[in-house]
């Protein structure tokens, strides 16, 4: 009888225990599903560097590097999102794994290859030099003569002519009325004319001092005028020279002797320091070009296509880029060392840069080259 009562009781407790365990496992499974992180998109680091990376008004990105990367991602079915970083952050992110890749106008260097990897180069260029823009031509050269310093010299010369003209008139107005007589304005005008022809050694002879005081003045002025005309001639020659020299910089050979600017933490900075040139550094290209415009530096050195883009857009008519390039630069996509995608990315990259589409994109972003 007792056995009959105990058996149902144990059966009930067993079923209850199994139910509790099932609920616990179900809750744990549900929690694990809720807490399981969704797969993240690959983060691609970018940095604004027109015309390779630019941001549009709607927040999207465009540019030659952007076009290249999106073609690669589309071909290899890589999901990604862009994230802006500074130049150092692009390389650091790839090195520490927080970035899947970095794109912009990134120069491949031996130092950078020690910490990260690069794809094959997709663009070859060189360094360029931005200098102040000054108008050229005969009319501009003529107008360039009339600088503030030059005008002050002219005013000083006129003042000297009037001074010596008045001085000779004071001595001659009574004793030499035929040549320095008349009203004060007429007499001073005659004195001014005499001082001018004496200074230029023309000596028409139509007016000459006859009094002792006038002749002493004339004697002193003749020797003084030699010094004045020599100084005036030198000033004109200096103004012409400055006008003809459109810039203190005509090529990379002039950089050691002028004030140079470069982008901080850039390959350009490393190159200049290797050439024993210590440049002023700037956080942005715009700041460097503004310093050129404001005459704070004589030249800003950076990748030629980038500063040429700014010279024909934001800084049009304010800075210009010298012809030619130097110190070849090879742009690549930065990847982590031993990236499993490197070979596939290189394959798509090489196929794309050999296509007609790539040539069209180059013409669109760089202009006809």
Secondary structure, 3 states (H helix, E strand, C coil): CHHHHHHHHHHHHHHHHHHHHHHHHHHHHHHHHHHCCCCCCEEEEECCECCCEEECCCCCEECHHHHHHHHHHHHHCCCEEEEECCHHHHHHHHHHCCCCEEECCCECCHHHHCCCEECCCCEEEEEEEEEECCCCCHHHHHHHHCCHHHHHHHHHHHHHHHHHHHHHHHHHCCCCHHHHCCCHHHHHHHHHHHHHHHHCCCCCCCCCCCCHHHHHHHHHHHHHHHHHHHHHHHHHHHHHHHHHCCCCCCCHHHHHHCCEEEECCCHHHHHHHHCCCCCEEECCHHHHHHHHHCCCCCEEEEEHHHHHHHHCCCCCCCEEECCCCEEEEEECCEECCCCCCHHHHHHHHHHHHCCHHHHHHHHHHHCCC
